[in-house]
C-alpha cells in the first residue's frame, strides 16, 4: 500500500518507537509499521489517532512465504494538521475484549508547520 499524492517525506515509525516523540513536517506522510503475524489471530488495531487522518491500513506479507511467517501491518497517516497527536496501537484478537491485548505501543507525533 503506497500513499497517494505528493508529500514532503515519509516518516517511518515501528513498535520499537514506543513512548517516543516523533517529529514530522506539515505535508509529510507518517508510516507506522509494526510487525504482525496474523495467523496467530493477533492484529494491530489503532485505538487512538488524534486529528491525523488515517489514509490506508493493510498487511504486507514477508518475502518468506513459509506458513505462519509474520509480516508488517502498515498504517499511513497524512500529517496535515500542525499540532501534537497521540497514536495508540494494541495487538489483540478481534473476538476478545478490548482490554485483552497482549502488547501496545504509543507515540506522540509533533507535526510542525514548515
Phi, psi and omega per residue, in radians:
X1 nan 2.104 -3.140
X2 -1.959 2.448 3.097
X3 -1.142 2.588 -3.125
X4 -1.685 2.775 3.053
X5 1.418 -3.011 -3.120
X6 -1.682 2.512 3.070
X7 -2.607 2.831 -3.108
X8 -1.248 -0.915 3.122
X9 -2.798 2.878 3.060
X10 -1.743 2.309 3.103
X11 -1.899 2.038 -3.069
X12 -1.615 2.321 3.109
X13 -2.268 2.359 3.041
X14 -2.165 3.064 3.130
X15 -1.184 -0.219 3.032
X16 -1.229 -0.270 3.134
X17 -1.535 0.263 -3.121
X18 -0.877 2.352 3.057
X19 1.143 0.513 3.126
X20 -2.007 2.898 3.041
X21 -1.744 2.167 3.134
X22 -1.902 2.323 3.136
X23 -1.910 2.316 3.091
X24 -2.352 2.763 3.073
X25 -1.723 2.663 3.081
X26 -0.947 2.231 -3.131
X27 1.730 -0.192 3.087
X28 -1.255 2.890 2.986
X29 -1.953 2.277 3.109
X30 -1.715 2.126 3.108
X31 -1.911 2.032 3.115
X32 -1.841 2.086 -3.015
X33 -2.287 1.360 3.050
X34 -1.402 2.627 3.085
X35 -1.251 2.494 -3.083
X36 -2.601 2.485 3.025
X37 -2.139 1.562 -3.008
X38 -1.117 -0.377 -3.136
X39 -1.147 -0.276 3.081
X40 -1.404 -0.212 -3.068
X41 1.638 -0.264 -3.136
X42 -1.534 2.261 3.118
X43 -2.359 2.599 3.087
X44 -1.300 2.285 3.093
X45 -2.079 2.410 3.041
X46 -1.471 2.094 -3.103
X47 -1.896 -0.294 3.063
X48 -2.693 2.399 -3.087
X49 -2.387 0.118 -3.104
X50 1.042 -2.467 -3.136
X51 -1.747 0.204 3.138
X52 -1.355 2.177 3.122
X53 -1.250 2.221 3.040
X54 -1.363 2.124 -3.099
X55 -1.640 -0.833 3.125
X56 -2.507 2.758 3.018
X57 -2.595 2.302 -3.139
X58 -2.959 3.067 -3.121
X59 -1.929 2.336 3.066
X60 -1.901 1.956 -3.116
X61 -1.213 2.792 -3.138
X62 -1.337 2.886 3.047
X63 -1.165 -0.574 3.095
X64 -1.317 2.061 -3.082
X65 -1.638 0.301 3.111
X66 -1.081 2.490 3.109
X67 -0.982 2.342 3.104
X68 1.476 -0.007 3.139
X69 -1.177 2.494 -3.135
X70 -1.498 2.952 3.102
X71 -2.558 -2.594 -3.124
X72 -2.156 2.366 2.930
X73 -1.537 2.298 -3.139
X74 -2.104 2.180 3.003
X75 -1.979 2.287 3.041
X76 -2.093 2.409 -3.090
X77 -2.219 2.530 2.994
X78 -1.539 2.185 3.061
X79 -1.471 1.346 -3.030
X80 -1.898 0.063 3.131
X81 -2.307 2.052 3.138
X82 -1.269 1.894 -3.119
X83 -3.137 -3.111 2.995
X84 -1.757 2.344 -3.090
X85 -2.221 2.341 3.092
X86 -1.731 2.214 3.069
X87 -1.940 2.275 3.098
X88 -2.230 2.316 -3.141
X89 -2.204 2.522 3.106
X90 -2.301 2.395 3.061
X91 -1.611 1.935 -3.024
X92 -2.644 2.905 3.050
X93 -1.650 2.421 -3.057
X94 -1.063 -0.515 -3.057
X95 -1.571 -0.031 3.136
X96 -1.754 2.831 3.127
X97 -1.044 2.619 -3.128
X98 -0.999 -0.480 -3.125
X99 -1.480 0.082 -3.115
X100 -1.776 0.609 3.091
X101 -1.367 2.715 -3.119
X102 -1.787 -0.272 3.139
X103 -2.752 2.633 3.043
X104 -2.530 2.806 2.950
X105 -2.633 2.653 3.120
X106 -2.430 2.611 3.065
X107 -2.397 2.672 2.974
X108 -1.805 2.198 3.120
X109 -1.861 2.059 3.071
X110 -1.740 1.960 3.109
X111 -1.681 2.080 -3.118
X112 -1.670 2.481 3.022
X113 -1.424 2.016 -3.053
X114 -0.943 nan nan
